[in-house]
Amino acid sequence: MSIKTAVKKVASGVAYAIGMRSDFVEAPPFRPSINMGCLMDIPTGPFLKGVDGHWYCAGGLSHITGIGGRGNLYKSALLIYMLLKALDVFKGWIDGQSRDTEFSQTYQRFQGLAEHLSFLSQQELSTYPNFMITSQGESSGNEWFAELKTRFKNKQDAGKAATFTTPFIHPTSGQALKLLHPSIVGIDSLSMFTTDVSEGILEKNEIGDASANTVYMRASGAKSQMVMQMPQLASRSNAQIIMTAHMGDDIQIDPYAPPQKKLAFLKNKLKFKNVPENFTFLTNNLWMVTSVTVEHTREHLVTYPRDANDKTEGDTDLQRLSVVNLRAKAGPSGFPFDLIISQREGLLVPVTEFHFLKSHGRYGISGDNTRFSLDLYPDVELMRTTIRGLAYSDPLLARALTLTTELYQIKMMKPELADLVMSPKQLYKAAIDAGYDWSKILATRGYWVFQEMEGAETLPYLSVVDLLVMVKGRESHPWQAQFKADVAEIKKAA
């Protein structure tokens, strides 16, 4: 039976339609996140088919992201990675800013952490027009937030001039989904964010003066108002706001008071410090760094050295962060994983991915503990002491690591794709048997960009789901031909 819209005239003579779509502005069908890799895309968003037949992951850096943890747990380094990675992916087509509330950030630090990013490593960040650092020394928190809102309002008013085309399909029109260009904003940290009101109270009163006690209530109220505005502000202007927050022990004045848990995967005696409560439920993803451990061998040497000369006993540069997503609005919460980070170089993506595979039953790895290879890159022999250096010098190895970790994550987190799943070894064999050139498959990227900037990309797009669909013969698209092996070259080699 078809659904018909009933229309009748009421006493006033006004036509009234039964149905919502005639009177309201519809929300966007979805808001794709920016792919940032390093195990954080697939758990935070679905794979969706694009206008060109490719499958794209809509997970990654969403509109409001929180990062929590105790002191010295690399919250800032994680924020910087997310910010810089987004800027690197879109190569000058978006803008970004880091709001430093602790007077600790420098362009030199950001430059060092951009070393392994293909685009930003070639830019001088201190003069790069699409990025800047601001601090509370130059403008108060309320002044800065007002300027930010004005900036975003100007972007909205620009309309088509600031709008670009994504590869995602709008389900109503069937056309490509269009979005304003992203703006990435980091606040490090929200805990130390202040406004004129709170600063004025402290200036007018001496330390210890009872009159200054209201500063905490006023500061919390101001931050609560700001965080409350962020979801609407970010969604309307397509901004991605990342905030760090300090965590510490929740000291109960009443020893007999029952414990209260505000988040399912947050320990009872741990709480966010100097941040409003709405921070815990208005964030799209709320990452918590639970612990940090020096990553070294029994001999106190670096587990994954940069090269053969990286043998300093007791070197603490390499750290292992234990991370969990306390609140994920588009994926599973509570899934723990480790990130490998260098104090000098920042988040080490290929090393993190290898450590992830090794920690999950050596998934996709063949060989013994000394010499081994990836099932998706079988011709290159690897060792624990060489994986880091080789992954940064061989982009095909780095891509094989990413594809292998994504295969595992799909297997564990995407039951809707269960009929596509196969092991790395099976995938490699199926691709070769189907006549694909594996080196061409690895010479790809797995992140989405605007259609207008595809010409600036040197690598073709191919997601892990594309690859699975391709080798199983589920779909056929013109873009698949570019990955086929050259028949003439095969005969010549034979």
GUSELO-811070 format. One record per residue (C-alpha): residue in three letters; x, y, z. Coordinates in steps of 0.25 Angstrom, whole numbers. Layout:
BEGIN
@type: ALA xx: X yy: Y zz: Z;
...
This chain:
BEGIN
@type: MET xx: 0 yy: 0 zz: 0;
@type: SER xx: 6 yy: 13 zz: -4;
@type: ILE xx: 8 yy: 25 zz: 6;
@type: LYS xx: 0 yy: 37 zz: 2;
@type: THR xx: 1 yy: 51 zz: 7;
@type: ALA xx: -13 yy: 55 zz: 12;
@type: VAL xx: -16 yy: 70 zz: 10;
@type: LYS xx: -28 yy: 77 zz: 16;
@type: LYS xx: -33 yy: 91 zz: 18;
@type: VAL xx: -35 yy: 95 zz: 32;
@type: ALA xx: -46 yy: 106 zz: 37;
@type: SER xx: -36 yy: 117 zz: 34;
@type: GLY xx: -35 yy: 113 zz: 20;
@type: VAL xx: -20 yy: 109 zz: 22;
@type: ALA xx: -16 yy: 96 zz: 15;
@type: TYR xx: -10 yy: 86 zz: 25;
@type: ALA xx: -1 yy: 74 zz: 20;
@type: ILE xx: 0 yy: 61 zz: 29;
@type: GLY xx: 15 yy: 59 zz: 29;
@type: MET xx: 27 yy: 66 zz: 35;
@type: ARG xx: 35 yy: 70 zz: 22;
@type: SER xx: 27 yy: 82 zz: 18;
@type: ASP xx: 30 yy: 90 zz: 31;
@type: PHE xx: 44 yy: 87 zz: 36;
@type: VAL xx: 58 yy: 88 zz: 31;
@type: GLU xx: 64 yy: 74 zz: 30;
@type: ALA xx: 77 yy: 70 zz: 37;
@type: PRO xx: 88 yy: 65 zz: 28;
@type: PRO xx: 87 yy: 50 zz: 26;
@type: PHE xx: 101 yy: 48 zz: 33;
@type: ARG xx: 113 yy: 56 zz: 36;
@type: PRO xx: 126 yy: 49 zz: 31;
@type: SER xx: 138 yy: 50 zz: 39;
@type: ILE xx: 152 yy: 53 zz: 35;
@type: ASN xx: 160 yy: 40 zz: 33;
@type: MET xx: 172 yy: 41 zz: 43;
@type: GLY xx: 177 yy: 27 zz: 43;
@type: CYS xx: 185 yy: 20 zz: 54;
@type: LEU xx: 174 yy: 10 zz: 58;
@type: MET xx: 164 yy: 22 zz: 60;
@type: ASP xx: 155 yy: 22 zz: 48;
@type: ILE xx: 148 yy: 9 zz: 46;
@type: PRO xx: 144 yy: 8 zz: 61;
@type: THR xx: 137 yy: 22 zz: 60;
@type: GLY xx: 129 yy: 22 zz: 47;
@type: PRO xx: 123 yy: 13 zz: 36;
@type: PHE xx: 127 yy: 10 zz: 22;
@type: LEU xx: 118 yy: 16 zz: 12;
@type: LYS xx: 118 yy: 15 zz: -3;
@type: GLY xx: 122 yy: 27 zz: -11;
@type: VAL xx: 117 yy: 34 zz: -24;
@type: ASP xx: 129 yy: 27 zz: -31;
@type: GLY xx: 126 yy: 13 zz: -26;
@type: HIS xx: 137 yy: 13 zz: -16;
@type: TRP xx: 135 yy: 10 zz: -1;
@type: TYR xx: 139 yy: 21 zz: 8;
@type: CYS xx: 140 yy: 21 zz: 23;
@type: ALA xx: 133 yy: 32 zz: 30;
@type: GLY xx: 140 yy: 31 zz: 43;
@type: GLY xx: 152 yy: 38 zz: 49;
@type: LEU xx: 152 yy: 52 zz: 54;
@type: SER xx: 138 yy: 57 zz: 57;
@type: HIS xx: 132 yy: 70 zz: 61;
@type: ILE xx: 135 yy: 70 zz: 76;
@type: THR xx: 146 yy: 61 zz: 81;
@type: GLY xx: 151 yy: 60 zz: 96;
@type: ILE xx: 164 yy: 55 zz: 101;
@type: GLY xx: 166 yy: 52 zz: 116;
@type: GLY xx: 176 yy: 46 zz: 125;
@type: ARG xx: 185 yy: 49 zz: 137;
@type: GLY xx: 197 yy: 58 zz: 136;
@type: ASN xx: 209 yy: 55 zz: 126;
@type: LEU xx: 201 yy: 44 zz: 118;
@type: TYR xx: 203 yy: 51 zz: 105;
@type: LYS xx: 189 yy: 57 zz: 103;
@type: SER xx: 195 yy: 69 zz: 96;
@type: ALA xx: 203 yy: 60 zz: 87;
@type: LEU xx: 191 yy: 52 zz: 83;
@type: LEU xx: 183 yy: 65 zz: 80;
@type: ILE xx: 194 yy: 71 zz: 72;
@type: TYR xx: 195 yy: 58 zz: 63;
@type: MET xx: 180 yy: 59 zz: 61;
@type: LEU xx: 181 yy: 74 zz: 57;
@type: LEU xx: 193 yy: 72 zz: 48;
@type: LYS xx: 188 yy: 59 zz: 42;
@type: ALA xx: 175 yy: 66 zz: 37;
@type: LEU xx: 183 yy: 78 zz: 32;
@type: ASP xx: 192 yy: 68 zz: 24;
@type: VAL xx: 181 yy: 60 zz: 18;
@type: PHE xx: 174 yy: 72 zz: 12;
@type: LYS xx: 187 yy: 79 zz: 7;
@type: GLY xx: 184 yy: 94 zz: 9;
@type: TRP xx: 169 yy: 93 zz: 6;
@type: ILE xx: 165 yy: 94 zz: 21;
@type: ASP xx: 170 yy: 103 zz: 32;
@type: GLY xx: 174 yy: 100 zz: 47;
@type: GLN xx: 178 yy: 106 zz: 60;
@type: SER xx: 183 yy: 102 zz: 73;
@type: ARG xx: 178 yy: 110 zz: 86;
@type: ASP xx: 189 yy: 108 zz: 96;
@type: THR xx: 184 yy: 111 zz: 110;
@type: GLU xx: 196 yy: 106 zz: 117;
@type: PHE xx: 207 yy: 114 zz: 110;
@type: SER xx: 214 yy: 102 zz: 106;
@type: GLN xx: 213 yy: 101 zz: 91;
@type: THR xx: 223 yy: 105 zz: 80;
@type: TYR xx: 223 yy: 105 zz: 65;
@type: GLN xx: 237 yy: 97 zz: 67;
@type: ARG xx: 229 yy: 86 zz: 74;
@type: PHE xx: 218 yy: 85 zz: 64;
@type: GLN xx: 229 yy: 85 zz: 53;
@type: GLY xx: 236 yy: 73 zz: 60;
@type: LEU xx: 223 yy: 65 zz: 61;
@type: ALA xx: 220 yy: 68 zz: 46;
@type: GLU xx: 233 yy: 61 zz: 42;
@type: HIS xx: 226 yy: 48 zz: 37;
@type: LEU xx: 214 yy: 55 zz: 30;
@type: SER xx: 216 yy: 56 zz: 15;
@type: PHE xx: 210 yy: 70 zz: 12;
@type: LEU xx: 212 yy: 78 zz: 25;
@type: SER xx: 227 yy: 73 zz: 27;
@type: GLN xx: 230 yy: 82 zz: 15;
@type: GLN xx: 223 yy: 94 zz: 20;
@type: GLU xx: 229 yy: 104 zz: 30;
@type: LEU xx: 218 yy: 104 zz: 40;
@type: SER xx: 222 yy: 117 zz: 47;
@type: THR xx: 218 yy: 124 zz: 34;
@type: TYR xx: 208 yy: 114 zz: 28;
@type: PRO xx: 196 yy: 123 zz: 25;
@type: ASN xx: 186 yy: 112 zz: 29;
@type: PHE xx: 191 yy: 109 zz: 43;
@type: MET xx: 194 yy: 117 zz: 55;
@type: ILE xx: 196 yy: 116 zz: 70;
@type: THR xx: 188 yy: 126 zz: 80;
@type: SER xx: 189 yy: 127 zz: 95;
@type: GLN xx: 182 yy: 134 zz: 107;
@type: GLY xx: 194 yy: 143 zz: 107;
@type: GLU xx: 189 yy: 151 zz: 95;
@type: SER xx: 174 yy: 149 zz: 96;
@type: SER xx: 165 yy: 144 zz: 108;
@type: GLY xx: 156 yy: 132 zz: 106;
@type: ASN xx: 143 yy: 139 zz: 104;
@type: GLU xx: 150 yy: 149 zz: 93;
@type: TRP xx: 156 yy: 137 zz: 86;
@type: PHE xx: 143 yy: 129 zz: 86;
@type: ALA xx: 135 yy: 142 zz: 80;
@type: GLU xx: 146 yy: 143 zz: 69;
@type: LEU xx: 144 yy: 128 zz: 66;
@type: LYS xx: 129 yy: 129 zz: 65;
@type: THR xx: 131 yy: 141 zz: 56;
@type: ARG xx: 141 yy: 134 zz: 47;
@type: PHE xx: 131 yy: 122 zz: 46;
@type: LYS xx: 119 yy: 131 zz: 43;
@type: ASN xx: 128 yy: 137 zz: 31;
@type: LYS xx: 130 yy: 124 zz: 26;
@type: GLN xx: 115 yy: 120 zz: 26;
@type: ASP xx: 112 yy: 134 zz: 19;
@type: ALA xx: 122 yy: 130 zz: 8;
@type: GLY xx: 113 yy: 119 zz: 4;
@type: LYS xx: 117 yy: 112 zz: -9;
@type: ALA xx: 131 yy: 119 zz: -9;
@type: ALA xx: 134 yy: 111 zz: 4;
@type: THR xx: 127 yy: 99 zz: 0;
@type: PHE xx: 133 yy: 86 zz: -6;
@type: THR xx: 129 yy: 73 zz: -11;
@type: THR xx: 131 yy: 60 zz: -3;
@type: PRO xx: 131 yy: 46 zz: -10;
@type: PHE xx: 119 yy: 42 zz: -1;
@type: ILE xx: 105 yy: 41 zz: -6;
@type: HIS xx: 93 yy: 49 zz: -1;
@type: PRO xx: 82 yy: 38 zz: 1;
@type: THR xx: 71 yy: 48 zz: -3;
@type: SER xx: 76 yy: 55 zz: -15;
@type: GLY xx: 86 yy: 43 zz: -19;
@type: GLN xx: 96 yy: 54 zz: -22;
@type: ALA xx: 110 yy: 56 zz: -16;
@type: LEU xx: 109 yy: 62 zz: -2;
@type: LYS xx: 115 yy: 76 zz: -1;
@type: LEU xx: 121 yy: 82 zz: 12;
@type: LEU xx: 127 yy: 95 zz: 16;
@type: HIS xx: 143 yy: 93 zz: 17;
@type: PRO xx: 147 yy: 88 zz: 30;
@type: SER xx: 153 yy: 96 zz: 41;
@type: ILE xx: 161 yy: 89 zz: 52;
@type: VAL xx: 162 yy: 95 zz: 65;
@type: GLY xx: 170 yy: 90 zz: 77;
@type: ILE xx: 168 yy: 94 zz: 92;
@type: ASP xx: 180 yy: 90 zz: 100;
@type: SER xx: 175 yy: 89 zz: 111;
@type: LEU xx: 160 yy: 92 zz: 114;
@type: SER xx: 163 yy: 90 zz: 129;
@type: MET xx: 172 yy: 103 zz: 129;
@type: PHE xx: 163 yy: 111 zz: 120;
@type: THR xx: 160 yy: 124 zz: 126;
@type: THR xx: 151 yy: 136 zz: 123;
@type: ASP xx: 151 yy: 151 zz: 127;
@type: VAL xx: 142 yy: 148 zz: 138;
@type: SER xx: 150 yy: 138 zz: 145;
@type: GLU xx: 163 yy: 145 zz: 143;
@type: GLY xx: 157 yy: 158 zz: 148;
@type: ILE xx: 153 yy: 151 zz: 161;
@type: LEU xx: 167 yy: 146 zz: 163;
@type: GLU xx: 173 yy: 160 zz: 160;
@type: LYS xx: 164 yy: 167 zz: 170;
@type: ASN xx: 167 yy: 158 zz: 182;
@type: GLU xx: 179 yy: 153 zz: 189;
@type: ILE xx: 183 yy: 138 zz: 189;
@type: GLY xx: 174 yy: 131 zz: 200;
@type: ASP xx: 164 yy: 142 zz: 200;
@type: ALA xx: 150 yy: 136 zz: 202;
@type: SER xx: 144 yy: 146 zz: 192;
@type: ALA xx: 152 yy: 138 zz: 181;
@type: ASN xx: 146 yy: 125 zz: 184;
@type: THR xx: 135 yy: 128 zz: 174;
@type: VAL xx: 145 yy: 128 zz: 163;
@type: TYR xx: 143 yy: 113 zz: 161;
@type: MET xx: 128 yy: 114 zz: 160;
@type: ARG xx: 129 yy: 125 zz: 150;
@type: ALA xx: 140 yy: 119 zz: 142;
@type: SER xx: 132 yy: 106 zz: 141;
@type: GLY xx: 119 yy: 113 zz: 137;
@type: ALA xx: 126 yy: 120 zz: 126;
@type: LYS xx: 133 yy: 107 zz: 120;
@type: SER xx: 119 yy: 100 zz: 121;
@type: GLN xx: 113 yy: 111 zz: 113;
@type: MET xx: 124 yy: 110 zz: 103;
@type: VAL xx: 124 yy: 95 zz: 102;
@type: MET xx: 109 yy: 95 zz: 101;
@type: GLN xx: 110 yy: 104 zz: 88;
@type: MET xx: 120 yy: 95 zz: 81;
@type: PRO xx: 112 yy: 84 zz: 75;
@type: GLN xx: 103 yy: 94 zz: 68;
@type: LEU xx: 115 yy: 103 zz: 64;
@type: ALA xx: 123 yy: 92 zz: 59;
@type: SER xx: 112 yy: 85 zz: 51;
@type: ARG xx: 107 yy: 98 zz: 44;
@type: SER xx: 121 yy: 102 zz: 40;
@type: ASN xx: 128 yy: 88 zz: 39;
@type: ALA xx: 138 yy: 90 zz: 49;
@type: GLN xx: 146 yy: 80 zz: 57;
@type: ILE xx: 148 yy: 84 zz: 71;
@type: ILE xx: 158 yy: 76 zz: 79;
@type: MET xx: 160 yy: 78 zz: 94;
@type: THR xx: 169 yy: 72 zz: 105;
@type: ALA xx: 165 yy: 71 zz: 119;
@type: HIS xx: 172 yy: 67 zz: 132;
@type: MET xx: 167 yy: 56 zz: 140;
@type: GLY xx: 170 yy: 52 zz: 155;
@type: ASP xx: 165 yy: 45 zz: 167;
@type: ASP xx: 150 yy: 48 zz: 171;
@type: ILE xx: 152 yy: 51 zz: 186;
@type: GLN xx: 139 yy: 48 zz: 193;
@type: ILE xx: 136 yy: 57 zz: 205;
@type: ASP xx: 126 yy: 47 zz: 211;
@type: PRO xx: 133 yy: 33 zz: 212;
@type: TYR xx: 120 yy: 26 zz: 212;
@type: ALA xx: 115 yy: 32 zz: 199;
@type: PRO xx: 112 yy: 22 zz: 189;
@type: PRO xx: 121 yy: 23 zz: 176;
@type: GLN xx: 115 yy: 30 zz: 164;
@type: LYS xx: 119 yy: 26 zz: 150;
@type: LYS xx: 117 yy: 37 zz: 139;
@type: LEU xx: 123 yy: 28 zz: 128;
@type: ALA xx: 122 yy: 13 zz: 127;
@type: PHE xx: 136 yy: 11 zz: 125;
@type: LEU xx: 142 yy: 21 zz: 134;
@type: LYS xx: 147 yy: 17 zz: 148;
@type: ASN xx: 139 yy: 21 zz: 160;
@type: LYS xx: 150 yy: 29 zz: 167;
@type: LEU xx: 154 yy: 36 zz: 154;
@type: LYS xx: 148 yy: 49 zz: 149;
@type: PHE xx: 151 yy: 61 zz: 140;
@type: LYS xx: 157 yy: 73 zz: 146;
@type: ASN xx: 152 yy: 87 zz: 144;
@type: VAL xx: 143 yy: 84 zz: 132;
@type: PRO xx: 128 yy: 85 zz: 132;
@type: GLU xx: 120 yy: 72 zz: 132;
@type: ASN xx: 114 yy: 74 zz: 118;
@type: PHE xx: 128 yy: 71 zz: 113;
@type: THR xx: 126 yy: 57 zz: 116;
@type: PHE xx: 113 yy: 56 zz: 108;
@type: LEU xx: 114 yy: 66 zz: 97;
@type: THR xx: 127 yy: 60 zz: 91;
@type: ASN xx: 125 yy: 51 zz: 79;
@type: ASN xx: 138 yy: 43 zz: 83;
@type: LEU xx: 144 yy: 44 zz: 97;
@type: TRP xx: 158 yy: 37 zz: 97;
@type: MET xx: 164 yy: 34 zz: 110;
@type: VAL xx: 179 yy: 31 zz: 112;
@type: THR xx: 179 yy: 21 zz: 124;
@type: SER xx: 194 yy: 19 zz: 125;
@type: VAL xx: 208 yy: 21 zz: 119;
@type: THR xx: 219 yy: 11 zz: 119;
@type: VAL xx: 233 yy: 12 zz: 114;
@type: GLU xx: 234 yy: 3 zz: 102;
@type: HIS xx: 247 yy: -5 zz: 104;
@type: THR xx: 253 yy: -19 zz: 104;
@type: ARG xx: 257 yy: -27 zz: 116;
@type: GLU xx: 271 yy: -21 zz: 113;
@type: HIS xx: 265 yy: -7 zz: 114;
@type: LEU xx: 268 yy: -4 zz: 100;
@type: VAL xx: 257 yy: 3 zz: 91;
@type: THR xx: 248 yy: -8 zz: 86;
@type: TYR xx: 246 yy: -2 zz: 72;
@type: PRO xx: 259 yy: 6 zz: 69;
@type: ARG xx: 260 yy: 16 zz: 58;
@type: ASP xx: 273 yy: 10 zz: 52;
@type: ALA xx: 284 yy: 1 zz: 56;
@type: ASN xx: 291 yy: 12 zz: 64;
@type: ASP xx: 279 yy: 14 zz: 73;
@type: LYS xx: 284 yy: 5 zz: 85;
@type: THR xx: 285 yy: 15 zz: 97;
@type: GLU xx: 282 yy: 7 zz: 109;
@type: GLY xx: 271 yy: 13 zz: 118;
@type: ASP xx: 266 yy: 22 zz: 106;
@type: THR xx: 252 yy: 26 zz: 110;
@type: ASP xx: 248 yy: 33 zz: 97;
@type: LEU xx: 239 yy: 22 zz: 92;
@type: GLN xx: 226 yy: 21 zz: 100;
@type: ARG xx: 214 yy: 12 zz: 100;
@type: LEU xx: 200 yy: 19 zz: 103;
@type: SER xx: 188 yy: 11 zz: 107;
@type: VAL xx: 176 yy: 17 zz: 101;
@type: VAL xx: 161 yy: 15 zz: 102;
@type: ASN xx: 149 yy: 22 zz: 95;
@type: LEU xx: 140 yy: 25 zz: 107;
@type: ARG xx: 129 yy: 31 zz: 99;
@type: ALA xx: 127 yy: 28 zz: 84;
@type: LYS xx: 114 yy: 32 zz: 77;
@type: ALA xx: 117 yy: 25 zz: 64;
@type: GLY xx: 124 yy: 13 zz: 69;
@type: PRO xx: 127 yy: 4 zz: 80;
@type: SER xx: 132 yy: 10 zz: 94;
@type: GLY xx: 141 yy: 3 zz: 103;
@type: PHE xx: 150 yy: -4 zz: 93;
@type: PRO xx: 165 yy: -2 zz: 98;
@type: PHE xx: 177 yy: -1 zz: 89;
@type: ASP xx: 192 yy: 4 zz: 90;
@type: LEU xx: 198 yy: 15 zz: 83;
@type: ILE xx: 213 yy: 16 zz: 81;
@type: ILE xx: 219 yy: 30 zz: 83;
@type: SER xx: 232 yy: 36 zz: 82;
@type: GLN xx: 235 yy: 48 zz: 91;
@type: ARG xx: 243 yy: 54 zz: 79;
@type: GLU xx: 235 yy: 50 zz: 67;
@type: GLY xx: 221 yy: 48 zz: 72;
@type: LEU xx: 211 yy: 37 zz: 69;
@type: LEU xx: 218 yy: 26 zz: 61;
@type: VAL xx: 207 yy: 21 zz: 52;
@type: PRO xx: 213 yy: 9 zz: 45;
@type: VAL xx: 220 yy: 5 zz: 58;
@type: THR xx: 207 yy: 6 zz: 66;
@type: GLU xx: 200 yy: -3 zz: 55;
@type: PHE xx: 211 yy: -13 zz: 56;
@type: HIS xx: 210 yy: -14 zz: 71;
@type: PHE xx: 195 yy: -15 zz: 70;
@type: LEU xx: 196 yy: -27 zz: 60;
@type: LYS xx: 207 yy: -34 zz: 69;
@type: SER xx: 198 yy: -32 zz: 81;
@type: HIS xx: 186 yy: -38 zz: 75;
@type: GLY xx: 191 yy: -52 zz: 72;
@type: ARG xx: 202 yy: -47 zz: 62;
@type: TYR xx: 190 yy: -45 zz: 52;
@type: GLY xx: 195 yy: -45 zz: 38;
@type: ILE xx: 209 yy: -48 zz: 42;
@type: SER xx: 217 yy: -60 zz: 37;
@type: GLY xx: 230 yy: -65 zz: 42;
@type: ASP xx: 237 yy: -66 zz: 56;
@type: ASN xx: 239 yy: -56 zz: 67;
@type: THR xx: 253 yy: -52 zz: 61;
@type: ARG xx: 250 yy: -52 zz: 46;
@type: PHE xx: 236 yy: -50 zz: 40;
@type: SER xx: 228 yy: -44 zz: 29;
@type: LEU xx: 214 yy: -38 zz: 26;
@type: ASP xx: 205 yy: -47 zz: 19;
@type: LEU xx: 201 yy: -35 zz: 10;
@type: TYR xx: 216 yy: -32 zz: 8;
@type: PRO xx: 222 yy: -46 zz: 8;
@type: ASP xx: 235 yy: -43 zz: 0;
@type: VAL xx: 241 yy: -33 zz: 10;
@type: GLU xx: 248 yy: -39 zz: 22;
@type: LEU xx: 245 yy: -32 zz: 35;
@type: MET xx: 251 yy: -32 zz: 49;
@type: ARG xx: 247 yy: -24 zz: 62;
@type: THR xx: 259 yy: -16 zz: 61;
@type: THR xx: 257 yy: -12 zz: 46;
@type: ILE xx: 242 yy: -10 zz: 45;
@type: ARG xx: 242 yy: 5 zz: 49;
@type: GLY xx: 252 yy: 9 zz: 40;
@type: LEU xx: 247 yy: 1 zz: 28;
@type: ALA xx: 233 yy: 5 zz: 30;
@type: TYR xx: 237 yy: 20 zz: 29;
@type: SER xx: 246 yy: 17 zz: 16;
@type: ASP xx: 237 yy: 8 zz: 9;
@type: PRO xx: 222 yy: 13 zz: 7;
@type: LEU xx: 217 yy: 0 zz: 2;
@type: LEU xx: 221 yy: -7 zz: 15;
@type: ALA xx: 214 yy: 4 zz: 22;
@type: ARG xx: 202 yy: 3 zz: 14;
@type: ALA xx: 202 yy: -13 zz: 16;
@type: LEU xx: 202 yy: -10 zz: 31;
@type: THR xx: 190 yy: -1 zz: 30;
@type: LEU xx: 182 yy: -11 zz: 22;
@type: THR xx: 185 yy: -22 zz: 31;
@type: THR xx: 181 yy: -15 zz: 43;
@type: GLU xx: 168 yy: -10 zz: 36;
@type: LEU xx: 165 yy: -25 zz: 32;
@type: TYR xx: 166 yy: -28 zz: 47;
@type: GLN xx: 157 yy: -17 zz: 51;
@type: ILE xx: 147 yy: -20 zz: 41;
@type: LYS xx: 147 yy: -34 zz: 46;
@type: MET xx: 145 yy: -30 zz: 60;
@type: MET xx: 136 yy: -18 zz: 59;
@type: LYS xx: 128 yy: -18 zz: 46;
@type: PRO xx: 118 yy: -30 zz: 46;
@type: GLU xx: 111 yy: -24 zz: 34;
@type: LEU xx: 123 yy: -27 zz: 26;
@type: ALA xx: 125 yy: -41 zz: 31;
@type: ASP xx: 122 yy: -48 zz: 18;
@type: LEU xx: 134 yy: -40 zz: 12;
@type: VAL xx: 144 yy: -43 zz: 22;
@type: MET xx: 156 yy: -52 zz: 19;
@type: SER xx: 170 yy: -54 zz: 25;
@type: PRO xx: 182 yy: -45 zz: 20;
@type: LYS xx: 188 yy: -58 zz: 14;
@type: GLN xx: 175 yy: -61 zz: 7;
@type: LEU xx: 173 yy: -47 zz: 2;
@type: TYR xx: 187 yy: -47 zz: -4;
@type: LYS xx: 185 yy: -60 zz: -12;
@type: ALA xx: 171 yy: -56 zz: -16;
@type: ALA xx: 176 yy: -43 zz: -22;
@type: ILE xx: 188 yy: -49 zz: -30;
@type: ASP xx: 179 yy: -60 zz: -35;
@type: ALA xx: 169 yy: -50 zz: -40;
@type: GLY xx: 180 yy: -43 zz: -48;
@type: TYR xx: 183 yy: -31 zz: -39;
@type: ASP xx: 197 yy: -25 zz: -38;
@type: TRP xx: 199 yy: -25 zz: -23;
@type: SER xx: 210 yy: -13 zz: -24;
@type: LYS xx: 199 yy: -5 zz: -30;
@type: ILE xx: 189 yy: -8 zz: -19;
@type: LEU xx: 199 yy: -4 zz: -9;
@type: ALA xx: 203 yy: 9 zz: -16;
@type: THR xx: 189 yy: 15 zz: -11;
@type: ARG xx: 183 yy: 24 zz: 0;
@type: GLY xx: 172 yy: 20 zz: 9;
@type: TYR xx: 166 yy: 34 zz: 13;
@type: TRP xx: 155 yy: 42 zz: 6;
@type: VAL xx: 157 yy: 56 zz: 1;
@type: PHE xx: 149 yy: 66 zz: -7;
@type: GLN xx: 146 yy: 63 zz: -21;
@type: GLU xx: 152 yy: 77 zz: -25;
@type: MET xx: 165 yy: 73 zz: -20;
@type: GLU xx: 166 yy: 59 zz: -25;
@type: GLY xx: 176 yy: 65 zz: -36;
@type: ALA xx: 186 yy: 69 zz: -25;
@type: GLU xx: 186 yy: 54 zz: -20;
@type: THR xx: 198 yy: 46 zz: -25;
@type: LEU xx: 192 yy: 33 zz: -20;
@type: PRO xx: 179 yy: 27 zz: -25;
@type: TYR xx: 169 yy: 23 zz: -15;
@type: LEU xx: 166 yy: 9 zz: -10;
@type: SER xx: 160 yy: 5 zz: 3;
@type: VAL xx: 161 yy: -8 zz: 10;
@type: VAL xx: 146 yy: -11 zz: 7;
@type: ASP xx: 148 yy: -7 zz: -8;
@type: LEU xx: 159 yy: -18 zz: -8;
@type: LEU xx: 151 yy: -28 zz: -2;
@type: VAL xx: 139 yy: -26 zz: -11;
@type: MET xx: 149 yy: -25 zz: -23;
@type: VAL xx: 156 yy: -39 zz: -21;
@type: LYS xx: 142 yy: -46 zz: -18;
@type: GLY xx: 137 yy: -40 zz: -31;
@type: ARG xx: 125 yy: -34 zz: -24;
@type: GLU xx: 125 yy: -21 zz: -32;
@type: SER xx: 131 yy: -16 zz: -45;
@type: HIS xx: 135 yy: -2 zz: -47;
@type: PRO xx: 144 yy: 5 zz: -57;
@type: TRP xx: 154 yy: 9 zz: -46;
@type: GLN xx: 157 yy: -5 zz: -44;
@type: ALA xx: 165 yy: -7 zz: -57;
@type: GLN xx: 176 yy: 2 zz: -52;
@type: PHE xx: 180 yy: -9 zz: -42;
@type: LYS xx: 180 yy: -20 zz: -52;
@type: ALA xx: 194 yy: -27 zz: -55;
@type: ASP xx: 200 yy: -23 zz: -68;
@type: VAL xx: 198 yy: -36 zz: -77;
@type: ALA xx: 210 yy: -33 zz: -86;
@type: GLU xx: 219 yy: -31 zz: -74;
@type: ILE xx: 214 yy: -44 zz: -68;
@type: LYS xx: 217 yy: -52 zz: -81;
@type: LYS xx: 231 yy: -45 zz: -82;
@type: ALA xx: 234 yy: -49 zz: -67;
@type: ALA xx: 230 yy: -63 zz: -70;
